[in-house]
Amino acid sequence: MTVGSQDRRAKILEHVTGTGIVRSRDLADLFQVSEMTVRRDLDQLAEDRLVLRIRGGAARLDSAVGRRRGQELTIGMVFPSADHLYPSIAAAAEKEIGAVDARARLLFSNYDPVLERELVDDLVTSGVDGLILAPTTDEENPDWEQMAALGSLSIPVVLVERRFLPHWPIRSLPSVGTSFPAGLATAVRHLGELGHRRIAFFGHVRRMDLEWLRRQWADLVSGHGLDPDGSPWLVDRDFRRWRTSGEPESVLDQVRRAGATALICRDDTVALTMAHHAHRLGMAIPDELSLIAYDDDVASMAEPPLTAVAPPKQEIGRLASRMLLDMVAGRTASTTTMHVELDPALVVRASTGPVPDR
């Protein structure tokens, strides 16, 4: 079947109206064109408010936005987990959304990109008016199609604690989050003031910008007058699958061999794990190793209580929901992509101290 673009779009619209949901690949087969051509057609139909764009295809408008006048506004939220900082962000966002008599729907993806895509599609086709989202992706093998699909949805999307980097080949999306480099700088500055000159960082590949941050690490530590050669940046993408004491003790051994006297960990879970195994190895905290956590969810429950970088979780939730509600109401220009970045605080506890004598 060979037809012109206008006729093809009319037939696509007829197909969507009749079936409810269509996939790009099926339309490409039907009209004997490329999926890229179909995606452009669907983007145009969505821009004309004739279909609802979803990942991998489109849906009939009345499945989502053709609702009766007066029906309440609904905001969807998808976060990767029900722990760490996300419950606090979600609670603050829900409160802000409720203040304008709107409703929030909260779902968790358990860091599963496939499930996350399904949840986003479910929310969009069910009729939410906007999405607050912390997408899951592997920074070493980004799913560009998935991330680009978020930008082609027919409803506004605001990212939290995520930001598409400028060099990525996809359209940027509005975002609210904390500056991870600023949080690291606060931790490094604190340790430098205590006399530490060699500081290690340990993280796991979950942040989309971890490799980008690694390239800044040497500049960060040297900029604070520390020794970049003795300040290793350590990453283990298999952290969540650790099953023995060998893995964390291997990390601590790398820290010790580098001559580092302090360790900054990517989140509280990692830091508590390291504190436990440091104790097993006879490394006293902070007398032999100062330890800083990131997120400050359960850092105070460690022994000793951990100094932690603390993102302003409630403020992230409030600002993200306000930004999205403004977009839904048309108070933000469609050509404006806003990024709000907040500096986290440092909560000093018993796990950091002066550099040990050696």
Buried (B, 14 or more C-beta within 10 A) or exposed (E): EEEEEEEBBBBBBEBBBEEEBBBBEBBBEBBEBEBEBBBBBBBBBBEEEBBBBBBBBBBBBEBBBEBEEEEEBBBBBBBBBEBBBBBBBBBBBBBBBEEBEBBBBBBBBEBEBEBBBBBBBBBBBEBBBBBBBBBBBEBEEBBEEBBBBBBBBBBBBBBBBBBBEEEBEBEBBBBBBBBBBBBBBBBBBBBBEBEBBBBBBBBBBBBBBBEBBBEBBBEBBEEBEBBBEBBBBBBBBEBEEBEEEEBBBBBBEBBBEBBBBBBBBBBBBBBBBBBEBBEEBEBEBBEBBBBBBBBBBBBBEBEBBBBBBBBBBBBBBBBBBBBBBBBBEEEBEEEEBBBBEBBBBBBEBBBBBEBBEE
